[in-house]
Amino acid sequence: MSENFQMSANPLVRFLQKPAATFTREDLIRFIEAKGIGMLNFRYTGGDGRLKSLNFVINSREHLQDILTFGERVDGSSLFPFMKTGSSDLYVVPRYRTSFLNPFAEEPTLEILCSLFDRNGYFLDQSPEYILHKAISGFRETTGMNMQFLGELEYYVNSKSSGFFQATDQKGYHESEPFSKFELMRKKALKLIASCGGMVKYGHSEVGNFIKADEAFEQHEIEFLPADPEQAAEQLIVAKWILRMLAMQMGVEISFAPKITEGKAGSGLHFHMLLEKDGRNIVMEEGKISATSKKAIAGILDMADALTAFGNTLPTSYLRLVPNQEAPTNICWGERNRSALVRVPLGWSGTGYMAEAANPGIQIPADPDSGRQTFEFRVPDGSANIHLTIAGLIVAVMHGLNMPEAETLSNRLYIDGNAMRQGMPEYSESLPSSCFESAQRLESKRSLFENNGIFPPQLIDYTLTYLRSFNDHNLRRELQGNDQAVREMVRKYIHCQ
């Protein structure tokens, strides 16, 4: 019996009655003709990690076939600052599985995410999506396993204060309307993200909720379901675009910046991961974290300081990574521990059948060990280059699986309890405190990223130059006690990535 796709939020999946992963050129042409779509947009990420756009008016079937087959040329030197203008022509070629209807366009418009190719028709070695592709391929070839990722996207909505039903300062977690003023906006975003192919887990309001003068700042989070690393990156980038478009429509400001102001909750971009062998989640074994997972976590811990070069790319990133906050500052891991750098969150192993207890007398078939367990990297923030951060995490996991002393390291850096109150393990080191220091850590470990040709040396060189350009190694000391300087710094980087 064929699968029924009627419950899919994606109009293309419903119309074509097939999963997006199997979309063909002919499928898209059939959908475009049936729905009277007159515009086609190519979307792709440049060196800054932002979504770019190239627009086409469709004027014939032949024109459409040509666009979908050959793509188009673009100027690579304007997309990637380390490319020279003398030989910078690139091709952008659509990935059919990423197609979605633009929910904001005045006339029916199809969007497609694209890959970048060099003048010889090879994937562009420095493009973020190809670096991630190389990391995934390398991981599968060397380990025989797969990884899945999901992101937790936190953001602030900033608007004029209404004065009614104000939430308690820094107590906004899971608050509801009318105390949460932008719950409706969040729910609309969830539906739009799903219609564009994102696999959404849930949304809720977050801790951050405060008023400054007549402005109200309200924090929210959208979390996704585990997905192939490429899809995990794509849905986060599209989600950020959707949230910004909604904010523009509603006349409010939205920010994914790591810090809005000192003393209030910052916004992270946490990444959950799981390991699969033969289609089975192997994060846990017999109700405990598996030896394979401990090795993977050890690799992440060993490279965590250098990973900030891709996941924490602004001076304000390091105003979030400060002691006595939920954001991590030291290299350690723990279970159910939100102050640790890597957290193994509460799972369902051994919980029995809670749904039956909540619904007495009703039998509910369920498998509590259904492969939902993940481990979470809590360092990155909204300034992260999403593709490069995920690629870096995959490289770090490969590193851990090959480390001779990986399990010993993970045991040394394990903490049981709250890291802020209990203190750090004996061998724990601190994360960088600035972009400048992040560059130093990356330079010392660049060979781990460059192994197997995954991260090109040219990209590492540019990242080092970019991070050092902030010259922020004394920033925390310079800003201490200077509220006006903090506000100016935050304002400067309010719209990141």
Disulfide bonds with the S-S distance in Angstrom:
none
